[in-house]
Amino acid sequence: MGAPSLLAWPALLVLLLSSPCARGGEGQLTDGFTAVELSEAQFKVQKPYDVPLPERYELTADGVRRMWVYAADKPITTAHPGGPRTEIKIEAMHASCLVYSSGVWQFEGYGYVPSGTSGASVMQIFGAAEHATTLMLHVYDGRLTYYHHDAVAGGKGVVDAAIYDRWFRLNVVHDVAASNVTVFVDGQHRLTAPGRGGDAHYFKFGVYGQSRNGMSCRMESRWKDVKVFTKCS
């Protein structure tokens, strides 16, 4: 067979650029993992206790989970000291044990943060030995950050410098035995951070105002195609 003609090269280039490798390894991050089957009942919405669910949460016909909250909103219960939030906790139910203490667990989802949202957490791994969480991803003025830090040991704390007004694919891998968390945005490695111990972890996503770090008046995030994967460490 002869070499491709000059006319064939544009089509070949398009094929190469559209491959998973060219897109930053889409699909490869979950290789070796097993998908956890999730029911709708396991997506537990937490919202201000004094407002109806439709005033802070919407599940659209095409599967987008839209969550918003206001800086002046109440916490999720009268006894809860936390700040305003509309978040989804991925709960454990029967065979799908999503409160974990060992193994390697991965969160995958497509997120969207509209411009104007600032001072809010949009994803977290709950549970740690001496803290409430092992990981929180905050948004400040269009930047996705590791907690509220600009830098952490071994790398920068800015996970993505331009997160507003676009759909992004977020993968977060928690290796309990190795005590580390790795964050990928659109298939690209952006952060590796140390674990924080603890023996009960689960994933949350949505919007959670950070009262000490300059909340905007209104905060929102949207999510779709959220999945959880696991494997033995």
C-alpha positions in Angstrom: 0.0 0.0 0.0 1.4 3.4 -0.9 1.7 6.4 1.4 -1.5 8.5 2.0 -2.1 11.2 -0.6 -1.8 14.8 0.3 -5.6 15.1 0.1 -5.9 12.4 2.8 -3.7 14.1 5.4 -6.4 16.7 6.6 -8.8 13.8 7.3 -6.0 11.9 9.1 -5.1 14.9 11.2 -8.7 15.4 12.3 -8.9 11.7 13.3 -5.7 12.0 15.4 -6.8 15.1 17.1 -10.2 13.6 18.0 -8.6 10.5 19.6 -8.8 10.0 23.4 -5.0 10.4 23.7 -5.1 13.8 22.0 -7.9 14.9 24.4 -5.8 14.3 27.4 -6.6 10.7 28.1 -10.4 10.8 28.3 -11.6 7.4 29.5 -8.1 6.3 30.6 -8.4 7.7 34.1 -11.0 5.1 35.0 -9.2 2.2 33.4 -8.8 -0.6 36.0 -11.7 0.8 38.1 -15.1 -0.7 38.6 -18.1 1.6 38.2 -20.4 1.8 41.2 -24.0 1.5 40.3 -25.9 4.6 41.6 -29.6 5.0 42.1 -31.3 8.4 42.1 -32.0 7.9 45.8 -28.3 8.0 46.6 -28.0 11.6 45.4 -29.1 13.2 48.7 -29.7 17.0 48.4 -28.7 19.1 51.4 -30.2 22.7 51.3 -31.1 25.5 53.6 -33.7 24.1 56.1 -36.2 26.9 55.7 -36.8 26.9 51.9 -38.5 24.4 49.6 -36.2 22.2 47.5 -37.2 23.7 44.1 -36.0 27.1 45.3 -32.4 25.9 45.6 -32.2 22.8 43.3 -33.3 21.7 39.9 -32.8 18.5 38.0 -33.4 19.3 34.3 -34.9 16.9 31.7 -31.4 16.4 30.2 -29.9 15.4 33.5 -28.2 18.6 34.7 -28.3 19.1 38.5 -28.4 22.8 39.1 -27.7 24.0 42.7 -27.6 27.5 44.0 -27.5 29.3 47.4 -27.4 32.8 48.8 -24.8 34.1 51.3 -27.6 35.0 53.7 -29.2 31.5 53.6 -29.6 29.4 56.7 -27.7 26.1 57.3 -29.1 22.7 56.5 -30.6 22.2 59.9 -31.2 24.5 62.9 -28.5 22.7 64.9 -25.9 22.7 62.1 -23.1 25.2 62.4 -22.0 25.1 58.8 -22.4 27.9 56.2 -25.1 28.1 53.5 -25.1 25.3 51.0 -27.0 23.4 48.4 -24.9 20.2 48.0 -25.4 16.6 47.0 -24.0 13.9 49.3 -23.6 10.6 47.5 -25.0 8.3 50.1 -24.3 4.6 50.8 -27.3 2.3 50.3 -27.3 -1.4 50.8 -24.9 -3.0 48.2 -23.3 0.2 47.1 -21.1 1.1 50.0 -20.1 4.6 49.3 -18.9 5.5 52.8 -15.4 4.1 52.5 -12.3 3.6 54.6 -10.0 1.7 52.3 -9.2 1.1 48.6 -9.0 3.6 45.8 -12.1 5.7 45.0 -12.7 8.0 42.1 -15.3 10.8 41.5 -16.0 11.8 37.9 -18.4 14.5 36.8 -18.9 17.4 34.4 -19.2 20.7 36.2 -20.1 24.2 35.3 -19.7 27.4 37.4 -21.4 30.5 36.2 -19.4 33.8 36.4 -20.0 35.7 39.6 -19.9 32.7 41.9 -17.0 33.2 44.4 -16.0 32.1 47.9 -17.7 28.7 47.5 -16.7 25.0 47.6 -18.0 23.0 44.6 -16.7 19.5 45.4 -15.3 17.8 48.5 -14.2 14.5 50.0 -15.8 14.5 53.4 -14.1 12.8 56.4 -10.6 13.2 57.9 -8.8 12.5 61.2 -8.5 16.0 62.5 -10.5 18.0 60.0 -14.0 17.8 58.5 -12.7 17.0 55.0 -9.9 15.4 53.1 -10.3 17.6 50.0 -12.3 20.8 49.1 -12.2 22.5 45.7 -13.1 26.2 46.0 -13.9 28.8 43.4 -12.5 32.3 43.8 -13.0 34.9 41.0 -13.0 32.2 38.3 -10.1 30.1 39.8 -10.6 26.6 41.0 -8.4 26.1 44.0 -7.3 23.6 46.6 -9.2 24.9 49.6 -8.4 28.6 49.8 -4.7 28.2 49.2 -2.6 29.7 46.4 0.0 27.0 46.9 0.6 23.7 48.6 3.7 21.6 49.2 5.0 20.2 45.9 2.8 22.3 43.6 0.5 25.3 43.1 -2.9 25.4 44.8 -4.7 26.8 41.8 -6.2 23.8 40.1 -7.7 25.7 37.1 -7.2 29.4 36.4 -10.3 29.9 34.2 -13.2 27.8 35.4 -16.1 30.1 34.7 -18.9 29.6 32.1 -17.7 26.3 30.6 -18.3 22.6 31.1 -15.2 20.9 32.5 -14.6 17.2 33.4 -13.5 16.7 36.9 -11.8 13.5 38.1 -10.8 13.1 41.8 -8.9 10.0 42.9 -8.5 9.2 46.6 -6.0 6.4 47.4 -6.7 5.8 51.1 -3.7 3.5 51.7 -1.3 5.8 50.0 -2.9 8.8 51.7 -3.1 11.0 48.7 -5.7 12.7 46.5 -5.1 13.4 42.8 -7.2 15.9 40.8 -7.6 16.0 37.0 -9.4 18.7 35.0 -10.4 17.7 31.4 -8.1 14.7 31.7 -5.0 16.7 32.7 -3.3 16.2 36.1 -3.6 19.4 38.1 -3.0 18.6 41.7 -1.7 15.9 44.1 -2.4 16.6 47.8 -1.8 14.6 50.9 -4.5 12.6 52.6 -5.8 13.6 56.0 -6.5 10.3 57.6 -9.9 9.3 58.9 -11.9 6.1 58.5 -15.2 7.2 56.8 -15.2 9.2 53.6 -17.8 10.1 50.9 -18.1 12.5 48.0 -20.1 15.7 47.9 -20.7 18.3 45.1 -22.7 21.4 44.6 -22.1 24.8 46.2 -21.1 25.5 49.8 -20.4 29.1 50.9 -17.1 29.7 52.7 -18.0 32.4 55.2 -14.4 33.4 56.0 -13.3 33.7 52.4 -15.5 36.4 50.7 -18.7 34.7 49.6 -20.5 36.3 46.6 -24.2 37.1 47.3 -25.3 34.3 45.1 -23.4 31.1 44.3 -24.2 28.3 41.8 -22.8 25.2 40.2 -24.2 22.7 37.8 -23.3 19.0 37.4 -24.1 16.2 35.0 -23.0 12.6 34.4 -21.6 12.2 37.9 -20.2 8.7 38.5 -18.2 6.9 41.2 -15.5 4.2 40.6 -13.5 2.0 42.9 -10.7 -0.5 43.0 -8.6 -2.3 45.5 -5.4 -0.5 46.5 
